């Protein structure tokens, strides 16, 4: 019983501090620019902490350890892909995207290609990807609170929904920047301190050898039918999908300039690297101290249950409360970032803009996936669900951004064709996977991890259609490239950069 109340107290403390920091953001948020991009004044260090706060989601805090627990060392590519995605983002996208002067991804596509059709299609895709990513956040919140306290799963989803709506509608991007930076610190402490204690307990007790054994250590074989294909496709989705995530991209519009955007990305890579050291530790220990979770289909709870299993008593309950609080910080921060990105696009493209429209869109953007999570949350594998969202992002916005920024011959027809082919193929894979109708063998592997074929298909379609429709290249393409790639100091004051 003591452990239950400690868990509740930990979650309550995180929620309380989050709301208080969000209230501070309300005091300094006044304009539409404040709500959408924090008036482009966020310094690199704060922005990097906020990015990590929203990027380290349910999949990172709970799902990575669960994946490695079930599938062994091959799943260590997941956190590597999550982190390496920012290296690709740094090299190809960060600075040019900030120089574009856009508020949202649809703004960028319209400025680059001058097509309202592509803008609307991009806006719809932002919402779809955001909902796909929000689903596991609300499902994870229900799982965490149910595991810690025995509460019904809808309680955790409802709690996150209420807090997210409160802080997002209060101060928008300005508000969540401060809350997400705080939540990154909470998550890092909550994942690392218990891991260090648990590893120390294992060493002190002279526990089993964690690194040997055919079925007990991380070297255990993957459970996937086609592990090599699965690994390559998953790496491709995580590395290329990062640059297509709406809540990640919108963060680069908040930097003062392109140089700050690059610095932000470098700090992000360092902060993510520090965090991802720890989830594999839980998986490693879980192979010996919680093997029943794999058989019970509860691998995603390994981070939550290990403290009490290995330490026990009040110290174990205290560590468990810390981990539960960190998990809620993950759900809150990621859900907040996604809600802002969806609401910003929906308000501008479907509700005629303004702060009021942003707030209405935020309520709908968070409410719909929260309700869906209540009904389908129990069947969602957190890391796999997020991986599918990455695959959709990689198959749509990655080709659009890379070609739009670096290939002057991209045409309106080519960009639209690539978006349609990439989105339809990836979303079909998502639906088939969620419904569980893919069948065995290669069919299941191709639909469960579609990026290896959907991303090349989208790129090939965009390039081919562009080459056969040369008249569709925007007339001001050279000027657009100058805005995207020239140093800020060479651009005139009226270039909107």
Residue, then its C-alpha position, 0 to 999 in steps of 0.5 A: x500500500x505504501x508503494x501505491x501512495x508513493x507512486x501517486x505522490x510521484x506522479x502528482x508532483x510531476x503533474x503539479x510542477x508541470x502545471x506551475x511551469x506552464x502557468x509561468x508560460x501563460x504570463x509571457x505568451x500573448x501573440x500567435x507567434x508566441x503560441x506557435x514558435x515562441x516568437x523564435x527566441x529560444x536559445x540552443x541549450x533550452x531548445x535542445x532540452x525541450x526537444x529531448x523532453x518531447x522526443x523521449x516518449x513512451x517508446x524511449x522510456x518504457x518501450x526500448x527496454x521492453x523491445x530489448x528484453x524480448x528480442x535481445x541485442x538486435x533491438x539496440x539499433x532502436x535507440x541508435x536510430x533515434x539518436x542518429x536521426x538527429x545527425x541526419x537532421x543536422x546535416x540536411x535539414x536543421x539550418x535551411x529549415x530555420x532559414x525558410x522563415x516558415x511557422x509550420x511544415x505546410x508553410x514551408x511546402x507552400x513557400x517552396x512549391x507554391x501549391x495549396x493542394x500540397x499544403x493541404x495534403x501536408x497538413x493532413x499528414x501532420x495530423x495523421x502522424x501526430x495522432x499515430x504518435x499520440x496513441x502510444x503516449x496515452x496508452x503508455x500513461x494508462x499502462x504505467x498508472x495501472x501497473x503502479x496503482x492498479x487503477x483502470x487504464x483510462x485514468x492514466x490517459x485521462x490525467x495526461x489529457x487534462x494536463x496537456x490541454x491545460x498547459x498547451x491552451x494556456x501558453x502554447x509553444x512558449x509554455x511547453x518549452x519550459x515544461x519540456x526542458x524540466x521534464x527531460x531532467x526528470x526523465x534522465x534522473x528517473x531512468x538513471x538513478x534506479x538503473x545505477x542502484x539496481x546494477x549495484x544490487x546485482x553486483x553486490x549480491x553476486x547475481x548471475x552472469x548477465x552477458x552469457x547464456x544462450x537465452x538469458x542475456x542480451x545476446x539471445x536471438x531475435x524473435x523476429x522471423x526475418x531479423x536482418x530485414x527487420x533491423x535494416x528497415x527499423x534503422x531506416x525508419x528511425x534515422x529518416x523518420x526523425x526529420x519528418x516528425x512534426x513535433x520535432x520540425x516545429x522546434x527548429x522554427x523556434x531558434x533565432x537563426x540557422x546557426x542556433x538550429x545547428x547548435x541545438x541539434x548538436x546538444x540534442x545528440x549529446x543529451x539523447x546519448x546520455x539518456x539511451x545508456x540506461x534502458x538496455x540496463x533494465x532489459x539486461x537485468x529483466x532477462x534474469x529477474x523478470x523473465x515472466x514479463x515476456x511470456x505474459x506480454x508485459x515486457x513494456x512494464x520491465x522498467x516499472x516493476x524491476x525496482x520492487x523485484x530486485x530491491x523490495x521494501x521501502x527502498x524498492x517502492x521509492x525507486x519504483x515511484x521515481x520511475x513511474x514519475x519519470x514515465x509520466x513526465x515522458x507521456x506529458x512532454x511528448x503529448x504536449x509537443x505533438x499537440x502543439x504541432x497538430x494544433x498549429x497546423x490545424x488552426x492555420x489550415x482548417x480554422x482560419x488561424x489565431x489563438x482561439x483557433x489554436x486552443x480549439x484545435x489543441x483540445x481536439x488534437x489531444x482528445x481524439x487519440x486519448x479516447x482511441x487509446x482507451x479502446x485499443x491501448x491494451x493491444x498497443x506495443x509502445x515501441x512498435x507503435x511509435x516505430x510505425x509513426x516513424x515509418x510514415x514520417x520517413x516515407x512522406x516528409x523525409x523525401x519532401x524535405x530532402x528533395x525540396x531543400x537540396x534538389x532544384x528540379x523538384x516539381x509540384x507534381x513530383x512532390x505531390x506524387x511522392x507524398x501520395x505514394x509514400x503515405x498510402x503505402x506506409x498507412x496501409x502497412x500501419x492498418x494491416x499491422x494494427x489489424x493483425x491480418x498480414x499473415x506469417x513470414x515475409x508478408x508480416x515482416x514487410x508490413x510490420x517494418x515497411x520503411x525499407x520499401x516505402x521510403x525508396x518508393x516515395x523518393x523514386x516516385x518524386x524524382x521520376x515524376x519531376x523529371x517528366x514534368x519539368x514545367x512544374x518547377x516553381x519559377x522562383x526556385x533559385x530565390x528559394x534556394x538562396x533563402x534556404x542556403x545562403x548565410x543569414x548575414x547575406x540575406x536582406x532584412x525583408x527576406x523573412x529570415 
